Each structure stands twice: as C-alpha cells, then as structure tokens.
Amino acid sequence: MSDQLATEIRHLVDAGAPPITLEELLLVPLTEPPRRRHSRLALAVLAGGFAVIILAAVVATTRSDESVTAAPASTACRSGRPDLEVFMKVDAPPDEIAAVRSYLATQRSVCAVRFVDKAAAYQEFLRIFRKNPDITRDITAEDLPTAFRVYVRGQASSALVESLNSRLGVDQVTTPARTHGR
C-alpha cells in the first residue's frame, strides 16, 4: 500500500466520530430507513464486498494513537484500532442488528463499541472512491452493510469471534490480521 493511500485512509478515519461506550451504545435507539429492493442484486453484492474491503483497510491502517472511550478504570481499553469489526449482512433487519448490539453489551471482554450505520459506511465509501465515479455512481447507502467496531480488553478470543459469526445477520468478523467469514 502506498504511503499516499495510507495517509488518505488515516485522514478519513481521523475525520470520523469518536467511539462510544457500551452505556452510550445502549441508549441510542436503533432505527433503519425503510428497505428498498434493488433490481441490481449483483451490484449490491459487489458493493458489500467493496465495503468490507474498505472498512478492513481503514481498520488495518488506523493510527495507534486514535482515542478510544475508556471503560471503567479497573478494566481500561487499549487505545488504537479496533480489535474486531463485525460486518452485518447488507439486508440484516433491525432486530438482528439490535441482537448483536445487545450481545456485545453483555460481553465482559468488550470495553467499547462504535456502530457504523449505512449512512456512515456510505460516506466513507464515497470519500475513498471519490476519484472513481464509475464505482460510486450506482451505489446507495442501502447497498452497504452496517458494522460494529469492537474494542476488547486483552486479545479478542476465538470464542468471541465464533460466537459473533454464529449470530443471525452477521456476514463476517474481521481483525487487523485476518478475516473470519461464514
């Protein structure tokens, strides 16, 4: 990856909203815009694939001094990039997204979560591909998946990854090192 691309990705990540605590996450109501059917199924699948690749690249190149909202002092989170990203299926209904959100809130190893809704994923997609209108022309926010950026205490366990992958609506779980798909 070129230094210019890495710098651009870091700039995009820095421009994003700061992560939120689990307590704040539980207070945010889960709302999704009405579902629209697209006649271009292949385009939607392609867009979802692009989004996963883009968001994984963003996570992999995030600066290590990015701030993370800390958990209680006795169990502080590490600063830096998320330990996991949970990509939902593009057509995951709100109840499946809420169930994953609730599950993450109950995990002792999870100390912070940032939810990336379709609108935020779309804005990242547009910024990253702003010089490629052929890619962005037919893609809408509805074509992209929502995601959870997850920060854990210590290292993310394989049991947590497997449990997340088994949840309804989850497409795949990524870490900075590898992708854990279904």
Rosetta silent file (secondary structure, phi, psi, omega in degrees, C-alpha in Angstrom):
SEQUENCE: MSDQLATEIRHLVDAGAPPITLEELLLVPLTEPPRRRHSRLALAVLAGGFAVIILAAVVATTRSDESVTAAPASTACRSGRPDLEVFMKVDAPPDEIAAVRSYLATQRSVCAVRFVDKAAAYQEFLRIFRKNPDITRDITAEDLPTAFRVYVRGQASSALVESLNSRLGVDQVTTPARTHGR
SCORE:     score description
SCORE:     0.000 S_00000001
   1 L     0.000  134.474 -178.386    0.000    0.000    0.000 S_00000001
   2 L   -71.332  154.920  177.440    1.391    3.392   -0.948 S_00000001
   3 H   -62.510  -36.319  179.721    2.188    5.990    1.678 S_00000001
   4 H   -63.954  -43.043  178.987   -0.236    8.383   -0.014 S_00000001
   5 H   -65.766  -43.049  178.867   -3.096    5.868    0.228 S_00000001
   6 H   -61.796  -40.862  178.289   -2.260    5.058    3.860 S_00000001
   7 H   -64.581  -41.854  179.320   -2.178    8.778    4.672 S_00000001
   8 H   -64.226  -42.362  178.985   -5.516    9.318    2.942 S_00000001
   9 H   -64.571  -43.171  177.936   -7.124    6.420    4.819 S_00000001
  10 H   -59.890  -41.837  178.322   -5.771    7.706    8.147 S_00000001
  11 H   -60.305  -42.192 -179.842   -7.216   11.147    7.355 S_00000001
  12 H   -64.862  -40.726  179.740  -10.608    9.587    6.653 S_00000001
  13 H   -67.100  -42.338  179.745  -10.548    7.621    9.899 S_00000001
  14 H   -62.798  -29.235 -178.810   -9.480   10.695   11.884 S_00000001
  15 L   -76.646  -11.570 -177.824  -12.413   12.625   10.416 S_00000001
  16 L   -75.201  171.625  179.030  -14.877   10.057   11.798 S_00000001
  17 L   -72.987  149.560  177.852  -16.810   10.262   15.025 S_00000001
  18 L   -69.065  154.937  178.682  -15.099    9.108   18.223 S_00000001
  19 L   -65.420  160.847  179.825  -16.058    5.677   19.572 S_00000001
  20 E  -116.554  159.193  177.920  -18.778    5.434   22.186 S_00000001
  21 L   -78.501  165.366  178.292  -19.001    3.460   25.393 S_00000001
  22 H   -61.972  -35.311  179.311  -21.277    0.467   25.770 S_00000001
  23 H   -63.220  -44.339  177.857  -23.524    2.513   28.036 S_00000001
  24 H   -65.171  -37.396 -179.905  -23.956    5.174   25.335 S_00000001
  25 H   -60.537  -39.886 -177.756  -24.498    2.458   22.733 S_00000001
  26 H   -72.886  -20.508 -179.109  -27.411    1.019   24.654 S_00000001
  27 H   -84.211  -16.545 -176.836  -29.060    4.452   24.914 S_00000001
  28 L   -83.415  122.382  178.106  -29.101    5.033   21.138 S_00000001
  29 L   -68.516  143.210 -179.537  -32.341    3.830   19.520 S_00000001
  30 L   -89.828  110.586  177.697  -31.826    1.510   16.583 S_00000001
  31 L  -127.423  142.415  178.153  -33.501    2.950   13.519 S_00000001
  32 L  -128.951  144.671  174.927  -33.065    1.954    9.910 S_00000001
  33 L   -67.012  160.415  179.584  -34.521    3.631    6.842 S_00000001
  34 L   -57.486  145.110 -179.318  -37.253    1.684    5.025 S_00000001
  35 L   -74.840  136.206  173.615  -35.952   -1.221    2.947 S_00000001
  36 L  -119.487  139.241  175.853  -35.863   -0.811   -0.825 S_00000001
  37 L   -86.963  132.049  176.884  -35.458   -3.682   -3.244 S_00000001
  38 L  -107.106  139.011  179.292  -32.838   -3.126   -5.923 S_00000001
  39 L   -77.449   -8.883 -177.790  -33.051   -4.836   -9.238 S_00000001
  40 L  -105.034   71.949 -178.198  -29.278   -4.983   -9.390 S_00000001
  41 H   -58.278  -42.033 -178.955  -28.522   -7.791   -6.954 S_00000001
  42 H   -61.739  -38.828  178.930  -25.042   -8.295   -8.360 S_00000001
  43 H   -64.474  -40.343  178.746  -24.265   -4.617   -7.811 S_00000001
  44 H   -64.475  -42.467  178.880  -25.393   -4.841   -4.194 S_00000001
  45 H   -63.816  -42.898  178.025  -23.200   -7.878   -3.572 S_00000001
  46 H   -61.483  -43.563  179.261  -20.272   -6.105   -5.195 S_00000001
  47 H   -63.092  -41.650  177.432  -20.860   -3.002   -3.079 S_00000001
  48 H   -60.980  -42.728  177.357  -20.987   -5.091    0.087 S_00000001
  49 H   -62.223  -43.956  176.996  -17.689   -6.709   -0.837 S_00000001
  50 H   -60.103  -43.605 -178.149  -16.129   -3.324   -1.512 S_00000001
  51 H   -61.676  -42.724  179.257  -17.384   -2.017    1.819 S_00000001
  52 H   -62.911  -45.006  179.794  -15.884   -4.929    3.739 S_00000001
  53 H   -63.769  -44.061 -178.563  -12.543   -4.495    1.993 S_00000001
  54 H   -64.036  -50.267 -178.174  -12.571   -0.730    2.502 S_00000001
  55 H   -65.580  -34.531  175.911  -13.500   -0.844    6.172 S_00000001
  56 H   -65.694  -39.712  177.408  -10.945   -3.608    6.813 S_00000001
  57 H   -64.981  -39.985  177.864   -8.265   -1.464    5.134 S_00000001
  58 H   -61.542  -45.245  179.843   -9.279    1.520    7.261 S_00000001
  59 H   -63.255  -42.505 -176.367   -9.003   -0.565   10.433 S_00000001
  60 H   -66.275  -25.142 -176.987   -5.644   -2.008    9.384 S_00000001
  61 L  -109.159    8.907  179.665   -4.122    1.435    8.835 S_00000001
  62 L   -63.756  137.698  178.614   -5.637    3.324   11.780 S_00000001
  63 L   -62.411  147.704 -178.677   -3.057    5.238   13.795 S_00000001
  64 L   -74.354  -12.643  179.678   -2.153    3.686   17.128 S_00000001
  65 L   -97.891   12.706  176.391   -2.815    6.966   18.979 S_00000001
  66 L   -62.731  136.219 -175.973   -6.504    7.130   17.955 S_00000001
  67 L   -81.117  145.679  177.911   -8.528    7.753   21.092 S_00000001
  68 L  -128.099  134.347  177.129  -10.960    5.202   22.452 S_00000001
  69 L   -62.551  125.420 -174.217  -13.527    5.934   25.120 S_00000001
  70 L   -78.348  148.887  172.094  -12.210    4.127   28.168 S_00000001
  71 L   -79.598 -179.679  176.859  -14.079    1.564   30.158 S_00000001
  72 L   -50.365  148.121 -172.174  -14.110    1.806   33.963 S_00000001
  73 H   -51.680  -33.899 -177.487  -10.606    2.453   35.329 S_00000001
  74 H   -71.763  -17.076 -176.466  -10.157   -1.107   36.598 S_00000001
  75 H  -138.347   58.877 -173.775  -10.666   -2.543   33.110 S_00000001
  76 L   -69.661  148.964  176.129   -9.359    0.061   30.672 S_00000001
  77 L   -82.075  152.730  170.561   -9.421   -0.419   26.927 S_00000001
  78 L   -77.341  150.496  173.562   -6.301   -0.170   24.810 S_00000001
  79 L   -84.494  161.851  175.787   -6.088    2.819   22.501 S_00000001
  80 L   117.917 -154.831 -176.639   -5.723    2.370   18.788 S_00000001
  81 L   -73.707  157.398  178.575   -7.518    0.437   16.123 S_00000001
  82 L   -62.468  151.492  177.476  -10.481   -1.795   16.880 S_00000001
  83 L   -81.008  -30.228  179.822   -9.714   -5.390   17.755 S_00000001
  84 E  -140.720  151.404  165.979  -12.682   -6.673   15.733 S_00000001
  85 E  -126.530  127.668 -179.954  -15.083   -5.418   13.114 S_00000001
  86 E  -105.676  108.311  178.599  -18.431   -7.167   12.867 S_00000001
  87 E   -92.733  124.043  177.447  -19.940   -6.655    9.412 S_00000001
  88 E   -82.050  159.679  173.206  -23.650   -7.276    9.222 S_00000001
  89 L   -65.292  148.409 -177.545  -25.326   -8.657    6.110 S_00000001
  90 L   -56.172  -36.401 -177.149  -26.474   -5.863    3.808 S_00000001
  91 L  -100.871   20.753  179.564  -30.101   -6.904    4.329 S_00000001
  92 L   -62.388  126.902  179.980  -29.851   -7.605    8.076 S_00000001
  93 L   -73.726  160.007 -177.651  -33.109   -6.475    9.713 S_00000001
  94 H   -54.430  -35.035 -178.739  -33.055   -4.055   12.676 S_00000001
  95 H   -68.215  -32.719  177.191  -33.861   -6.813   15.205 S_00000001
  96 H   -71.899  -38.067  176.354  -30.751   -8.813   14.174 S_00000001
  97 H   -64.417  -43.512  178.972  -28.578   -5.683   14.420 S_00000001
  98 H   -63.778  -37.085  179.721  -30.078   -4.933   17.849 S_00000001
  99 H   -65.715  -40.118  177.163  -29.417   -8.518   18.971 S_00000001
 100 H   -66.865  -41.641  177.408  -25.716   -8.234   18.043 S_00000001
 101 H   -58.420  -46.395  179.761  -25.557   -4.850   19.803 S_00000001
 102 H   -64.540  -41.953  178.925  -27.108   -6.375   22.932 S_00000001
 103 H   -59.694  -46.820  179.803  -24.799   -9.383   22.794 S_00000001
 104 H   -60.268  -36.585 -179.185  -21.726   -7.125   22.601 S_00000001
 105 H   -66.754  -22.067 -178.494  -23.019   -5.132   25.577 S_00000001
 106 H   -93.730   -5.589 -175.765  -23.105   -8.289   27.719 S_00000001
 107 L   -86.766  121.842 -178.538  -19.564   -9.440   26.954 S_00000001
 108 L   -63.752  -30.459 -178.129  -17.095   -8.732   29.750 S_00000001
 109 L   -75.211  -15.711 -179.279  -14.165   -8.718   27.336 S_00000001
 110 E   -88.839  125.517 -178.930  -15.739   -5.900   25.271 S_00000001
 111 E  -113.413  -16.535  175.438  -14.913   -2.453   26.593 S_00000001
 112 E  -159.142  150.265 -179.373  -16.058   -0.149   23.760 S_00000001
 113 E  -140.592  137.885  172.423  -18.062   -0.393   20.542 S_00000001
 114 E  -118.275  123.147  178.371  -18.528    2.004   17.646 S_00000001
 115 E   -91.346  130.439  176.884  -21.567    1.365   15.414 S_00000001
 116 E  -109.102  106.219 -178.992  -21.132    2.263   11.740 S_00000001
 117 L   -79.993  176.095 -177.332  -24.575    2.743   10.188 S_00000001
 118 H   -61.093  -38.227 -179.690  -25.306    2.596    6.464 S_00000001
 119 H   -64.696  -43.234  179.116  -25.054    6.369    6.094 S_00000001
 120 H   -67.586  -40.649  177.064  -21.597    6.488    7.716 S_00000001
 121 H   -61.721  -39.936  179.734  -20.416    3.496    5.651 S_00000001
 122 H   -65.824  -41.681  178.574  -21.680    5.250    2.524 S_00000001
 123 H   -62.753  -41.582  176.269  -19.846    8.481    3.394 S_00000001
 124 H   -62.101  -45.169  179.370  -16.601    6.508    3.888 S_00000001
 125 H   -57.845  -47.035 -179.824  -17.226    4.702    0.600 S_00000001
 126 H   -64.231  -40.481  179.208  -17.772    7.996   -1.256 S_00000001
 127 H   -65.455  -44.942 -176.579  -14.647    9.583    0.239 S_00000001
 128 H   -66.541  -38.855 -177.733  -12.451    6.601   -0.534 S_00000001
 129 L  -104.949   25.603 -176.021  -13.705    6.248   -4.108 S_00000001
 130 L   -60.386  -24.710 -179.913  -14.276    9.967   -4.810 S_00000001
 131 L   -93.584    6.015 -179.194  -11.934    9.792   -7.820 S_00000001
 132 L  -126.788   73.296 -176.925  -13.754    6.751   -9.267 S_00000001
 133 H   -61.378  -24.256  177.903  -17.281    7.846  -10.221 S_00000001
 134 H   -64.414  -30.236  179.467  -17.807    4.606  -12.160 S_00000001
 135 H   -80.010  -40.577 -173.318  -17.659    2.718   -8.863 S_00000001
 136 H   -87.231  -15.504 -172.137  -19.817    5.114   -6.837 S_00000001
 137 L   -54.135  -48.164 -172.905  -22.427    6.024   -9.463 S_00000001
 138 L  -102.397    9.556 -178.515  -24.923    3.216   -8.821 S_00000001
 139 L   -97.993  136.957  174.367  -24.223    2.550   -5.139 S_00000001
 140 L  -119.956  171.672  177.420  -26.506    3.860   -2.396 S_00000001
 141 H   -58.891  -34.411 -179.197  -26.264    3.665    1.383 S_00000001
 142 H   -64.891  -20.350 -179.338  -28.743    0.779    1.275 S_00000001
 143 H   -81.475   -9.261 -174.380  -26.224   -1.274   -0.726 S_00000001
 144 L  -107.627  152.240 -179.506  -23.654   -1.175    2.090 S_00000001
 145 L   -85.071  155.821  168.098  -23.550   -3.119    5.362 S_00000001
 146 L   -82.861  165.495 -178.980  -23.669   -1.738    8.866 S_00000001
 147 E  -152.653  159.724  172.093  -20.804   -2.701   11.156 S_00000001
 148 E  -118.253  126.921  171.413  -19.638   -2.691   14.753 S_00000001
 149 E   -95.913  119.837 -168.932  -16.050   -1.687   15.565 S_00000001
 150 E  -114.754  130.193  176.019  -15.264   -3.573   18.748 S_00000001
 151 E  -110.066  130.742 -177.515  -12.528   -2.843   21.303 S_00000001
 152 E  -121.332  160.416  173.108  -11.704   -5.608   23.784 S_00000001
 153 L   -81.394  131.275 -178.485   -9.656   -5.992   26.932 S_00000001
 154 L    71.935 -140.168  179.309   -6.594   -8.063   26.136 S_00000001
 155 L  -105.857  149.819  177.422   -6.907  -10.041   22.911 S_00000001
 156 L   -68.417  125.902 -178.542  -10.099  -10.987   21.130 S_00000001
 157 L   -79.729  152.480  176.916  -10.776  -14.631   21.872 S_00000001
 158 H   -64.732  -29.206  178.392  -11.594  -17.124   19.158 S_00000001
 159 H   -64.886  -40.068  177.878  -14.722  -17.995   21.180 S_00000001
 160 H   -65.003  -44.868  179.405  -15.949  -14.388   20.866 S_00000001
 161 H   -61.077  -46.492 -179.969  -15.234  -14.376   17.115 S_00000001
 162 H   -63.152  -41.746  179.618  -17.011  -17.717   16.633 S_00000001
 163 H   -64.120  -42.106  177.905  -19.976  -16.587   18.710 S_00000001
 164 H   -64.382  -41.731  179.010  -20.291  -13.366   16.711 S_00000001
 165 H   -63.038  -26.070 -178.038  -20.045  -15.263   13.416 S_00000001
 166 L   -85.980   -7.095 -178.685  -22.909  -17.517   14.517 S_00000001
 167 L   -72.257  141.839  175.911  -25.264  -14.588   15.214 S_00000001
 168 L   -59.903  136.644  176.900  -28.143  -14.008   12.816 S_00000001
 169 L    89.712  -12.512  179.470  -27.428  -11.172   10.415 S_00000001
 170 E   -82.389  128.615  177.053  -23.633  -11.278   10.780 S_00000001
 171 E   -87.429  -52.394  177.831  -21.814  -11.575    7.457 S_00000001
 172 E  -161.592  160.641  177.896  -18.256  -11.736    8.760 S_00000001
 173 E  -117.958  129.242  179.247  -15.936  -10.708   11.568 S_00000001
 174 E  -117.034  153.607  172.376  -12.584   -9.157   10.743 S_00000001
 175 L  -125.437  167.993  177.681   -9.475   -8.462   12.806 S_00000001
 176 L   -57.785  -27.177 -175.803   -6.445   -6.410   11.774 S_00000001
 177 L   -90.827  -34.884 -174.573   -4.682   -9.675   10.912 S_00000001
 178 L  -158.766  172.399 -179.420   -7.353  -11.753    9.148 S_00000001
 179 E  -110.687  137.142  179.599  -10.995  -12.199    8.181 S_00000001
 180 E  -117.381   90.273 -177.447  -13.308  -14.741    9.857 S_00000001
 181 E   -98.026  170.773  176.881  -16.213  -15.309    7.463 S_00000001
 182 L   -83.104    0.000    0.000  -19.030  -17.779    7.395 S_00000001
